[in-house]
Structures are given as structure tokens and as C-alpha cells.
Amino acid sequence: MNRFFATLFICLFGINASAQRVVQDLYLSNQEGNGPSWFVAYANGDYETTFNTLAEQKIKPPKNQFFTNAYLYANRTSNILDSIPKTWGDDFYKNFPKSTVQFNGAQSVTLPLDRNLFKATIGDDTLNVVLDTGGHGISISKKLVEKYNLPTDTSITGTSYMPAFRRVSTNSPTIIERLNFGNLELNNLRGEFTISVDDDGQFQSQQQYDVFMGLDVLIGLVDYVRFDWTKGEITFSNEVLVMDNPQPFLFFDSKAITVLQLANTSLTTVIDTGSPVDILNYEFYKDHYSKKEEKKYGDYGYNLYTVPIAIQNSEFELGVADYMEGFNLKLDEEMIDLIIGTAHQQLTIDMKNNRFEIK
């Protein structure tokens, strides 16, 4: 829940609900087969083509977001040398090898899962890792950075803010040289760690973790990820995980984003395993659906509503929460209408072909 509120409350205030939905329009035009060539490549995970195309064209915003992402993602598997954009930590990261992955034995590993929390190892330490598809990058505790003498550069700093907990952190880059998820070994991950924290209030969380990871860290490294909340398992695989009803998605602002339907309304949607519930912008259902029940999560009260959301070829009854009443959420100027959380049976993500399935 802690990282969910960090995602939910970033840039919430003072948003104009009539903001242009550039990403949604691009997404829908691509599904109809007439989207721009660079976006078709991006939406299908061909980041090298995307980068080369964008570098040669004068494209209006949100070019910068896609351009930077395409550069970062393409560099996992290829060398992009021309028109390299400046990204945070580059002066440090460029001195280290690329991130790599290897399965020691079977090309798949399944581990116990507690919502979005699972166990990993660094050296002799067993760690709690959160995989939050609504987050980005990878961060590791300062304690582990110091214990394993991981490379750092504290002259490079950035700031992260968790408004729900009134917490401001100053971060610097590091390289996580080796991280194991069972028989899956990840090497030379470009990460960050917190060098100082300023708390105005008391930081509380029901999940304590040593490593925080967004889904974008695995692009170009792991082909499939499956959260199975019925079995309490998470699977990382470079073998095909079968899906019956896959829905396209793309990475925007390093988050998995798609477009779903409520009646005749298109909803820009974020897949967010940092959220324990599904959240729909209050404007879309306040006048049409009845409250199902009142709930409470820690000090946060919310109401549940049931709404019919169309996902690919089927209709899905979502029990949505009204945390967003009175707020609007956006990512890099793109309005977000719906958040899909972990209140489901299973979520499978095809990282290779940009498809997902929720059950």
C-alpha cells in the first residue's frame, strides 16, 4: 500500500480534466491499424526502431517521454550511439557493463508471493522485493549498498516524494551487481539508493522491503511475469506463459498503460500491482452506479462500487474504490482514469510482445 500511495498522489493537484489525451488517441489509432509508424513499433516493443525513427523526425510532445524510454529500453539489447538523450545518472552508469539476465537451469522460476512481495538474494542475504508495476526503476536499501560495497556516486542526486506519508528522499545512483530470484540471476542493474530522508510525519507501511522494483527494469531481460494471487506465487519466465484473452499495453512514463472501456467511454488505465484495489476516477461512475460497501485500509476509508469494464473480448466486473474522489491523476500530462490493482486471481504480463491478461 505504501508505494501505491506514492504512485496515486504524484502530481494530483490542480489538474484540468479536459487535458489532451495524446497517449490514449495514439493507442486507439494503433489498434485500428492507422497509428504513426514510430508508435506502432513502440507499442509492439520494438524500441530500437522507435528510437531511430523518433531521432529522425520532428514529432510534437509527448515525443520526449517515448524517445527517452525507447533509448533506455533499446540499450538493453542493442547499442544506440547517435542522438543519445541525457538521462539521470548516465555519467555514472556508462562506466559499467549492461544489465544482463541468465536462468541457471530451467528458463522459468516460481516463487512464493505476498500480493507484490517476494524473496530474493544478494550474497548471503535473503531480501524482501516489491515488484510494483505502477512504479519505475529499482532501488535498494542503503544498508545493503554499504554491506556489499556497491558502486555509488553521491555527487549525483535526485529527489523522490511520497506525499501520503509526507516523506522526501534524496537518492543517488548505484549498480546492483548481482540479484537472484531463485535460479534467475540479474546482473549490473542500474539502481538507486536513498542517502537521506526527511520525514514530516511517521512513515508506516504494512509491507517492509529491501528492494523496490518497477516492471520496466525487466524490459529486454525477462519475457513473462505472472502474478498468481490464488496460489500465492510469482513466475518469471523466458518460456511462453499461455494467455487466453490478452490485452495490448505499452510503457508510458515507465508504467504499463492500456485503454479499457466502460460503456462507450475509453479509460486510460495503469496496471498497478502497488495498489491493493482497483480505482476508477469518480467522475465516471458517481452518477451511474450504486455503492457496494464501505471499507477501510489502515487510516484510509473508501467505498467500493461495481462497474462493468470491457477487457478485450470480455466484460469484467471490477470492484472499484473511490480513493480518487476529488482528485485527478496524470502521468506526464496524460490523464489516468483507471488503476487495476491486485484484487484479482491472476495477472500475466508478456514483456516481449506488450500484452497482458487479468483474471
NORBEL-V612798 format. One record per backbone hydrogen bond with DSSP energy under -0.5 kcal/mol. CO is the residue of the C=O (numbers start at 1). NH is the residue of the N-H. If there is no record, write none. Layout:
# NORBEL-V612798
CO_NH, CO_NH
This chain:
# NORBEL-V612798
1_5, 2_6, 3_7, 4_8, 5_9, 7_10, 9_12, 10_330, 12_15, 12_328, 15_17, 16_19, 20_22, 21_25, 22_26, 23_27, 24_28, 25_29, 26_30, 27_31, 28_32, 29_34, 29_35, 30_33, 36_40, 37_41, 38_42, 39_43, 40_44, 41_46, 42_45, 45_47, 46_50, 47_51, 48_52, 49_53, 50_54, 51_55, 52_56, 53_56, 53_57, 54_57, 57_59, 60_63, 62_66, 63_67, 64_68, 65_69, 66_70, 67_71, 68_72, 69_73, 70_74, 71_75, 73_76, 74_77, 74_78, 78_80, 79_81, 85_87, 87_90, 89_92, 89_93, 90_94, 92_95, 93_96, 100_187, 102_104, 102_185, 103_105, 104_106, 107_238, 107_239, 109_236, 111_234, 113_115, 114_116, 114_117, 116_131, 117_114, 118_129, 120_127, 121_180, 122_125, 125_122, 125_127, 127_120, 127_129, 128_210, 128_211, 129_118, 129_131, 130_132, 130_213, 131_133, 132_135, 132_215, 133_256, 137_214, 138_192, 139_212, 140_194, 141_145, 142_146, 143_147, 144_148, 145_150, 146_149, 151_175, 153_156, 153_173, 155_157, 158_171, 160_169, 161_163, 162_165, 162_166, 162_167, 163_166, 165_201, 166_200, 166_201, 167_162, 168_198, 169_160, 169_171, 170_195, 170_196, 171_158, 172_193, 173_153, 174_176, 174_191, 175_177, 176_189, 177_188, 179_186, 180_121, 180_182, 181_184, 183_104, 183_185, 184_181, 184_186, 185_102, 186_179, 187_100, 189_176, 189_191, 191_174, 192_140, 193_172, 196_170, 197_199, 198_168, 198_200, 201_203, 202_204, 206_208, 210_141, 211_130, 212_139, 213_132, 214_217, 215_218, 216_219, 218_221, 218_222, 223_351, 223_352, 224_237, 225_349, 226_228, 226_235, 227_229, 227_347, 228_232, 228_233, 232_113, 233_228, 234_111, 235_226, 236_109, 237_224, 240_242, 247_356, 250_252, 250_257, 252_255, 254_216, 255_252, 255_257, 256_271, 257_250, 258_269, 260_267, 261_310, 262_265, 265_262, 266_268, 267_260, 268_337, 268_338, 269_258, 270_272, 270_340, 271_273, 272_275, 274_4, 275_342, 278_321, 279_339, 281_284, 282_285, 282_286, 285_288, 285_289, 290_306, 293_304, 295_302, 297_300, 299_301, 300_297, 302_295, 303_322, 304_292, 304_293, 305_307, 305_320, 307_309, 307_318, 309_311, 309_316, 310_261, 310_312, 311_314, 314_311, 316_309, 316_318, 318_307, 318_320, 319_278, 320_305, 321_280, 322_325, 324_327, 329_336, 331_334, 333_335, 334_331, 335_337, 336_329, 337_281, 338_270, 339_279, 339_341, 340_272, 342_344, 345_229, 345_230, 346_359, 347_227, 348_350, 348_357, 349_225, 349_351, 350_354, 350_355, 354_249, 355_350, 356_247, 357_348
